[in-house]
Amino acid sequence: MNRLTCVVVDDEPIARKGIRSFVERLDYLDFIGFAKDIDELIQILKTTTIDLLFLDIEMPGLSGMEFAQTYEEKLPMIIFVTAYHDYAVESYNVHAVDYLLKPVSFDRFKLSAERALEIASSKSPDSSSRDSFFLRHEGKFLRVNYREIVYLSAMQNYVRIHLMNQKQLVVRYTMKTIMEFLDPDRFLTVHKSYIVHKDHVEEVSSGYLSMAGYGQIPIGRTFKDDVLPKLIKS
């Protein structure tokens, strides 16, 4: 049986101890340590390979959700453990394994942990079976269908999503976060500022992609050698 290394991240000592007691009752979970905030968590991640985070959301400094949306390195699996309903849709977007509301029963905790174990064992991507995802846009959550996206472009702290029928959405996300919940079989990063939907690529030249009816997209130097093989493979 696979064993999952895990860290409990919560600013409340009682909550940390409670989750640790649950972790120690399951023989496939290895408790590595506590973190009372995101700064402590990042220090652990720099030195230790962690498979799973039991992550609170509302904490002093950077919140658990903000960490999940902006962390630059590969994220461990995440099970959010929070007293708030408000972030459930956002947890979907960062591919959280589960979203647990405090107080958490052991049976509910065990169900989430088993799901994490299944994901780790199968190593199956969780975005490939989805047709859509949710984005926070103008104070609401908007469902965006993958097939409607032509390409995405970076705008400092925002991303502009270019949709079919010349529609656009501007959302406050990083390109890295957006790519985390796009299906890699359908989308391709071709430049540090551009991600394209492969089905909309009409022509490839030495430095540009022609998008069917939507102009040209530059190919970055560091991506140049990979673009054509990945398009052909699709």
Helices and strands as residue ranges (DSSP letters): E 4-9, H 13-23, E 29-35, H 38-47, E 52-55, H 64-70, E 77-82, H 88-93, E 98-101, H 106-122, E 132-137, E 140-145, G 146-148, E 149-155, E 158-163, G 164-166, E 168-171, H 175-180, E 187-191, E 194-197, G 198-200, E 201-204, E 208-211, E 215-218, G 221-223, H 224-233
